[in-house]
Every structure is written in structure tokens, then in C-alpha cells.
């Protein structure tokens, strides 16, 4: 192991620990290293240990998708103190809601020295009244008020819509023609299924540099109002695709 990298050390340590058959296996951010195949093997081995062999795994991670897939109970730590101990879905929701503001607007710093920056970001049903709660029949208007000190060549506004576990669902990009403007991006109604979502937005020169980055994601929800999916109790995903049916 003389010339092992830090990632190879972690992989070796996990392999040794997993095959010693301990009663309690403590796994701390092991999925942060290694390629996709190694991560897949890790998850598979941990599922075998916990579900098939009935042993306990204490899984420490910031990867919400992995936590949701592997765990059934969760503990939320804040400055070394347990703030919540409940079902894993409840703990994940609490963790994400405390990390990202639930307000539906962000006011930028008007005295900033950034070339271009966000002055305000909010969501709306009708382009005027702010809201972070929508029905399936509502268009979602994402409104970005931008200001700046000077124009930047190839500057672009991008936003990413993320699911409740912060996995990206889709993104959109718009090239900015002026450093002071108000841009409205409309997500058409019926596209997103009921659930909790997060909007991340950034100003950047693609593949070169960031100009401004809204790190406090804006949360919003799509409420169930009696759609065709309302009779189902299982997770049906996030996007409502207009599938065309034929019967011959």
C-alpha cells in the first residue's frame, strides 16, 4: 500500500471491514471516493449486510440519494448535537429544509463589486404575485432581476430544477444581452408531478467562470389537486410526460 492514493486506502479499508462480518459496520463518506462501479458495489454490499444478514450499518454521508436508498432510520447532527431521530425520509426533508431557505425570493447585495449579479429571484403564478406553492394547472414563472456594473461577453443565466433529494431533474440556459434586465422563464403547467422541488440559479460564462451563484436554493412545491396520479400511494417520479397511447 506504499503508493496507494487516499481513495485506494478507503476502498481497501471498506473491503476489509465489510468482510470481517462485524455486528455494527460504521461507514463514513465511503461513497465520496472511487468510480461508479465501486460505489455500486459498496451499496450492494451494505444492502446485503443490513437486509439479508440482519446486521447494523451506521452510514454517514451527505449523499441524499444513497441515504434514502440504503437507510430506513436517520439521525440529523448539528454542531455535534442530535437534532432529529426519525424515519429517513423525515430526516432528509428536515436536513434539506434547514440548508436551503423556504422563502420564494432572494435579494442580492446592491453594493456588490461583481460585474453582473442577481438582485432578486422569485417564483410567481401570474408574473406579479410571488408564491412558492403551485397546483398542477399553474404555470411556474421564474423571475430573475439582474443588475451589474458592466456587460460580460457570453454571460449566461442558467437554472437547475432539483428534486427533494437535490438530484437535478432538468436545466435551462439563456444568454444575457444586457447587464441590467428582468428575465422570466416559464415552466409549463402539468410538467412537474406533486412534490417538493428546489431552484438553483447562476450567472456565468459557460465553462470559463462564475459571475454570481445563488447558493440558497429557492424551494417550491406542486400540490396534488386531484390529478390522474392521486389514487396511487407509491412514488411516481417527478416529471409528467405527455405519452400518446394507441389501441389496435
GUSETOR-631329 format. One record per residue (C-alpha): x, y, z; residue in one letter. Coordinates in steps of 0.2 Angstrom, whole numbers, plus 5000, padded with zeros to 4 digits. Example, Ala and Ser with C-alpha at 12.3 -4.5 7.8 and 13.67 -1.06 7.14 Angstrom:
2
r px: 5062&py: 4978&pz: 5039&res: a $
r px: 5068&py: 4995&pz: 5036&res: s $
//
This chain:
248
r px: 5000&py: 5000&pz: 5000&res: x $
r px: 5015&py: 5011&pz: 5000&res: x $
r px: 5010&py: 5021&pz: 4984&res: x $
r px: 4991&py: 5020&pz: 4987&res: x $
r px: 4981&py: 5036&pz: 4984&res: x $
r px: 4969&py: 5041&pz: 4998&res: x $
r px: 4954&py: 5034&pz: 4988&res: x $
r px: 4963&py: 5017&pz: 4986&res: x $
r px: 4965&py: 5017&pz: 5005&res: x $
r px: 4947&py: 5020&pz: 5008&res: x $
r px: 4942&py: 5006&pz: 4996&res: x $
r px: 4954&py: 4994&pz: 5004&res: x $
r px: 4948&py: 4999&pz: 5021&res: x $
r px: 4929&py: 4996&pz: 5016&res: x $
r px: 4933&py: 4979&pz: 5009&res: x $
r px: 4942&py: 4973&pz: 5024&res: x $
r px: 4929&py: 4980&pz: 5036&res: x $
r px: 4914&py: 4973&pz: 5026&res: x $
r px: 4922&py: 4955&pz: 5025&res: x $
r px: 4926&py: 4954&pz: 5044&res: x $
r px: 4907&py: 4952&pz: 5047&res: x $
r px: 4906&py: 4965&pz: 5061&res: x $
r px: 4889&py: 4966&pz: 5071&res: x $
r px: 4890&py: 4985&pz: 5068&res: x $
r px: 4898&py: 4992&pz: 5052&res: x $
r px: 4902&py: 5011&pz: 5053&res: x $
r px: 4904&py: 5018&pz: 5035&res: x $
r px: 4909&py: 5037&pz: 5034&res: x $
r px: 4908&py: 5045&pz: 5017&res: x $
r px: 4915&py: 5030&pz: 5008&res: x $
r px: 4905&py: 5034&pz: 4993&res: x $
r px: 4914&py: 5051&pz: 4991&res: x $
r px: 4929&py: 5041&pz: 4983&res: x $
r px: 4930&py: 5028&pz: 4969&res: x $
r px: 4922&py: 5026&pz: 4952&res: x $
r px: 4903&py: 5022&pz: 4949&res: x $
r px: 4907&py: 5004&pz: 4949&res: x $
r px: 4915&py: 5004&pz: 4966&res: x $
r px: 4900&py: 5014&pz: 4973&res: x $
r px: 4888&py: 5002&pz: 4966&res: x $
r px: 4897&py: 4988&pz: 4974&res: x $
r px: 4898&py: 4997&pz: 4991&res: x $
r px: 4879&py: 5000&pz: 4991&res: x $
r px: 4876&py: 4982&pz: 4986&res: x $
r px: 4887&py: 4975&pz: 4999&res: x $
r px: 4879&py: 4986&pz: 5013&res: x $
r px: 4862&py: 4981&pz: 5007&res: x $
r px: 4867&py: 4963&pz: 5009&res: x $
r px: 4874&py: 4966&pz: 5026&res: x $
r px: 4858&py: 4975&pz: 5033&res: x $
r px: 4844&py: 4967&pz: 5024&res: x $
r px: 4850&py: 4949&pz: 5021&res: x $
r px: 4861&py: 4946&pz: 5036&res: x $
r px: 4852&py: 4957&pz: 5048&res: x $
r px: 4867&py: 4967&pz: 5054&res: x $
r px: 4868&py: 4985&pz: 5058&res: x $
r px: 4876&py: 4999&pz: 5047&res: x $
r px: 4879&py: 5016&pz: 5053&res: x $
r px: 4880&py: 5026&pz: 5037&res: x $
r px: 4887&py: 5044&pz: 5037&res: x $
r px: 4885&py: 5054&pz: 5021&res: x $
r px: 4879&py: 5070&pz: 5013&res: x $
r px: 4873&py: 5060&pz: 4998&res: x $
r px: 4854&py: 5061&pz: 5000&res: x $
r px: 4850&py: 5048&pz: 4986&res: x $
r px: 4862&py: 5035&pz: 4994&res: x $
r px: 4855&py: 5038&pz: 5011&res: x $
r px: 4837&py: 5036&pz: 5005&res: x $
r px: 4841&py: 5020&pz: 4996&res: x $
r px: 4850&py: 5012&pz: 5010&res: x $
r px: 4843&py: 5018&pz: 5026&res: x $
r px: 4826&py: 5016&pz: 5035&res: x $
r px: 4830&py: 5027&pz: 5050&res: x $
r px: 4840&py: 5043&pz: 5051&res: x $
r px: 4849&py: 5054&pz: 5063&res: x $
r px: 4852&py: 5073&pz: 5060&res: x $
r px: 4868&py: 5081&pz: 5068&res: x $
r px: 4870&py: 5099&pz: 5070&res: x $
r px: 4887&py: 5105&pz: 5078&res: x $
r px: 4889&py: 5088&pz: 5086&res: x $
r px: 4871&py: 5088&pz: 5093&res: x $
r px: 4857&py: 5076&pz: 5088&res: x $
r px: 4843&py: 5087&pz: 5082&res: x $
r px: 4832&py: 5074&pz: 5075&res: x $
r px: 4830&py: 5055&pz: 5076&res: x $
r px: 4816&py: 5048&pz: 5065&res: x $
r px: 4812&py: 5040&pz: 5048&res: x $
r px: 4825&py: 5043&pz: 5035&res: x $
r px: 4813&py: 5052&pz: 5024&res: x $
r px: 4808&py: 5064&pz: 5038&res: x $
r px: 4826&py: 5067&pz: 5042&res: x $
r px: 4831&py: 5071&pz: 5024&res: x $
r px: 4817&py: 5083&pz: 5022&res: x $
r px: 4822&py: 5092&pz: 5038&res: x $
r px: 4841&py: 5092&pz: 5033&res: x $
r px: 4837&py: 5100&pz: 5016&res: x $
r px: 4824&py: 5112&pz: 5023&res: x $
r px: 4837&py: 5119&pz: 5036&res: x $
r px: 4851&py: 5120&pz: 5022&res: x $
r px: 4840&py: 5130&pz: 5010&res: x $
r px: 4828&py: 5144&pz: 5013&res: x $
r px: 4810&py: 5141&pz: 5010&res: x $
r px: 4807&py: 5159&pz: 5005&res: x $
r px: 4802&py: 5162&pz: 4987&res: x $
r px: 4814&py: 5177&pz: 4984&res: x $
r px: 4832&py: 5181&pz: 4986&res: x $
r px: 4838&py: 5199&pz: 4987&res: x $
r px: 4856&py: 5202&pz: 4981&res: x $
r px: 4868&py: 5214&pz: 4988&res: x $
r px: 4866&py: 5231&pz: 4978&res: x $
r px: 4884&py: 5237&pz: 4983&res: x $
r px: 4892&py: 5221&pz: 4976&res: x $
r px: 4908&py: 5223&pz: 4965&res: x $
r px: 4903&py: 5209&pz: 4954&res: x $
r px: 4901&py: 5213&pz: 4936&res: x $
r px: 4884&py: 5205&pz: 4935&res: x $
r px: 4874&py: 5199&pz: 4949&res: x $
r px: 4856&py: 5193&pz: 4955&res: x $
r px: 4846&py: 5207&pz: 4963&res: x $
r px: 4831&py: 5197&pz: 4966&res: x $
r px: 4824&py: 5180&pz: 4961&res: x $
r px: 4807&py: 5174&pz: 4965&res: x $
r px: 4793&py: 5162&pz: 4958&res: x $
r px: 4776&py: 5168&pz: 4953&res: x $
r px: 4759&py: 5161&pz: 4947&res: x $
r px: 4755&py: 5176&pz: 4936&res: x $
r px: 4772&py: 5185&pz: 4935&res: x $
r px: 4767&py: 5198&pz: 4948&res: x $
r px: 4762&py: 5189&pz: 4964&res: x $
r px: 4776&py: 5179&pz: 4972&res: x $
r px: 4772&py: 5161&pz: 4978&res: x $
r px: 4781&py: 5145&pz: 4982&res: x $
r px: 4766&py: 5134&pz: 4981&res: x $
r px: 4758&py: 5129&pz: 4964&res: x $
r px: 4745&py: 5117&pz: 4958&res: x $
r px: 4747&py: 5105&pz: 4943&res: x $
r px: 4737&py: 5118&pz: 4932&res: x $
r px: 4748&py: 5133&pz: 4936&res: x $
r px: 4762&py: 5139&pz: 4925&res: x $
r px: 4778&py: 5142&pz: 4936&res: x $
r px: 4786&py: 5159&pz: 4932&res: x $
r px: 4804&py: 5160&pz: 4937&res: x $
r px: 4808&py: 5179&pz: 4938&res: x $
r px: 4826&py: 5184&pz: 4938&res: x $
r px: 4830&py: 5203&pz: 4941&res: x $
r px: 4849&py: 5206&pz: 4936&res: x $
r px: 4860&py: 5221&pz: 4939&res: x $
r px: 4878&py: 5224&pz: 4935&res: x $
r px: 4892&py: 5236&pz: 4933&res: x $
r px: 4897&py: 5231&pz: 4915&res: x $
r px: 4892&py: 5219&pz: 4902&res: x $
r px: 4901&py: 5202&pz: 4901&res: x $
r px: 4904&py: 5194&pz: 4884&res: x $
r px: 4895&py: 5177&pz: 4883&res: x $
r px: 4887&py: 5179&pz: 4900&res: x $
r px: 4873&py: 5166&pz: 4903&res: x $
r px: 4859&py: 5164&pz: 4916&res: x $
r px: 4857&py: 5145&pz: 4920&res: x $
r px: 4845&py: 5137&pz: 4932&res: x $
r px: 4843&py: 5119&pz: 4938&res: x $
r px: 4827&py: 5112&pz: 4945&res: x $
r px: 4831&py: 5099&pz: 4958&res: x $
r px: 4820&py: 5085&pz: 4967&res: x $
r px: 4818&py: 5084&pz: 4985&res: x $
r px: 4834&py: 5075&pz: 4987&res: x $
r px: 4843&py: 5089&pz: 4977&res: x $
r px: 4846&py: 5077&pz: 4962&res: x $
r px: 4845&py: 5088&pz: 4946&res: x $
r px: 4829&py: 5085&pz: 4935&res: x $
r px: 4832&py: 5097&pz: 4921&res: x $
r px: 4841&py: 5113&pz: 4917&res: x $
r px: 4839&py: 5129&pz: 4906&res: x $
r px: 4851&py: 5142&pz: 4899&res: x $
r px: 4848&py: 5159&pz: 4892&res: x $
r px: 4862&py: 5171&pz: 4885&res: x $
r px: 4861&py: 5188&pz: 4893&res: x $
r px: 4861&py: 5203&pz: 4881&res: x $
r px: 4862&py: 5217&pz: 4894&res: x $
r px: 4869&py: 5218&pz: 4912&res: x $
r px: 4853&py: 5225&pz: 4919&res: x $
r px: 4837&py: 5216&pz: 4915&res: x $
r px: 4822&py: 5206&pz: 4921&res: x $
r px: 4820&py: 5189&pz: 4914&res: x $
r px: 4805&py: 5177&pz: 4915&res: x $
r px: 4807&py: 5159&pz: 4912&res: x $
r px: 4790&py: 5149&pz: 4912&res: x $
r px: 4789&py: 5131&pz: 4917&res: x $
r px: 4773&py: 5125&pz: 4909&res: x $
r px: 4759&py: 5118&pz: 4919&res: x $
r px: 4757&py: 5099&pz: 4921&res: x $
r px: 4776&py: 5096&pz: 4918&res: x $
r px: 4781&py: 5093&pz: 4937&res: x $
r px: 4772&py: 5080&pz: 4947&res: x $
r px: 4766&py: 5084&pz: 4965&res: x $
r px: 4781&py: 5086&pz: 4977&res: x $
r px: 4795&py: 5097&pz: 4984&res: x $
r px: 4807&py: 5105&pz: 4972&res: x $
r px: 4822&py: 5117&pz: 4973&res: x $
r px: 4828&py: 5130&pz: 4960&res: x $
r px: 4846&py: 5133&pz: 4959&res: x $
r px: 4852&py: 5148&pz: 4948&res: x $
r px: 4868&py: 5155&pz: 4942&res: x $
r px: 4876&py: 5168&pz: 4931&res: x $
r px: 4892&py: 5163&pz: 4922&res: x $
r px: 4902&py: 5162&pz: 4906&res: x $
r px: 4900&py: 5144&pz: 4902&res: x $
r px: 4915&py: 5133&pz: 4905&res: x $
r px: 4925&py: 5148&pz: 4909&res: x $
r px: 4920&py: 5157&pz: 4926&res: x $
r px: 4905&py: 5160&pz: 4938&res: x $
r px: 4899&py: 5178&pz: 4939&res: x $
r px: 4886&py: 5175&pz: 4953&res: x $
r px: 4879&py: 5159&pz: 4961&res: x $
r px: 4863&py: 5158&pz: 4971&res: x $
r px: 4869&py: 5146&pz: 4984&res: x $
r px: 4852&py: 5147&pz: 4994&res: x $
r px: 4841&py: 5137&pz: 4983&res: x $
r px: 4823&py: 5143&pz: 4982&res: x $
r px: 4811&py: 5129&pz: 4987&res: x $
r px: 4793&py: 5127&pz: 4980&res: x $
r px: 4780&py: 5113&pz: 4980&res: x $
r px: 4767&py: 5106&pz: 4967&res: x $
r px: 4751&py: 5102&pz: 4977&res: x $
r px: 4740&py: 5087&pz: 4972&res: x $
r px: 4723&py: 5094&pz: 4967&res: x $
r px: 4715&py: 5078&pz: 4961&res: x $
r px: 4726&py: 5073&pz: 4946&res: x $
r px: 4726&py: 5055&pz: 4937&res: x $
r px: 4740&py: 5050&pz: 4949&res: x $
r px: 4731&py: 5055&pz: 4965&res: x $
r px: 4725&py: 5037&pz: 4968&res: x $
r px: 4742&py: 5030&pz: 4969&res: x $
r px: 4752&py: 5029&pz: 4985&res: x $
r px: 4769&py: 5024&pz: 4978&res: x $
r px: 4782&py: 5036&pz: 4972&res: x $
r px: 4778&py: 5040&pz: 4954&res: x $
r px: 4793&py: 5051&pz: 4950&res: x $
r px: 4794&py: 5069&pz: 4946&res: x $
r px: 4790&py: 5073&pz: 4928&res: x $
r px: 4773&py: 5071&pz: 4919&res: x $
r px: 4777&py: 5066&pz: 4901&res: x $
r px: 4763&py: 5068&pz: 4889&res: x $
r px: 4763&py: 5050&pz: 4882&res: x $
r px: 4752&py: 5046&pz: 4867&res: x $
r px: 4743&py: 5030&pz: 4868&res: x $
r px: 4736&py: 5019&pz: 4854&res: x $
r px: 4725&py: 5004&pz: 4854&res: x $
r px: 4724&py: 4992&pz: 4840&res: x $
//
